[in-house]
């Protein structure tokens, strides 16, 4: 194949893996499977689509044209030979999903020169699913390339790794995410900073929270920015009554009920809680380093009233609460207990 990939340059901060992908696409043979590793998952769809278009573009140009029938079908998600394993909102990828793909691959490709199977978050495969995938990789269908994406190589069975060409993706740093949000999406600099530090090095999460990458299942009413604002206000309101136990207990129960009203938003909620309690712990010694800078005055007020050591204990309790909820404990009861344990002993 002679194509190179026009548009790969738009995959943010990934020049090294981009060059490796281009080399593969320009070679006479392709590997049966490619395992993309690294924390940068925000461009999974783009990477897979560019690869698929470059491998199947029908024009004689040096780049996938984007206008031929093949490119258009791939872009629109209707190409019969580009198979996508849906991992959204799934805790585990099961063997039945992998077998379903195997069944579809047993039928000859319709029109693609290179059929691709796209598996984002491959680390979600349970062991039976990984074994089923391994069997397909050991006897790969003709003219088929598997594109697997996983955060870490250690998340995959060694036998699967050995049958894949590994390409490491470099996570963008916070400054790069801020620049991308402000430059490409015109996000206000202060909010871009807050978002980038809330999400760590996960650009995909940043785009989702800002509703720049649609995910209707996880979109809070009013948008994430408003959800964050009301949650932080509620937390300050709660701690404002920490010395008035009856009132504090009532606010604890109301807040826990409010935060768990939509279980699908628990992940986003814990992101907000982590930044809140993290800011409490660092404010006394490094106020300039807090994440939620738009609430600076509120942090200053609450930190003047609370012992520093309490804040560290609260962070430990928060991570323990999240661990219990992820292990299927009642979210509402777990958060109630967490909030009720915040006041100092003896009050």
Beta strands, then each sheet from edge to edge (+ up, - down):
strand 1: 33-37
strand 2: 82-84
strand 3: 115-119
strand 4: 144-150
strand 5: 165-168
sheet 1: 2+ 3+ 4+ 1+ 5+
end
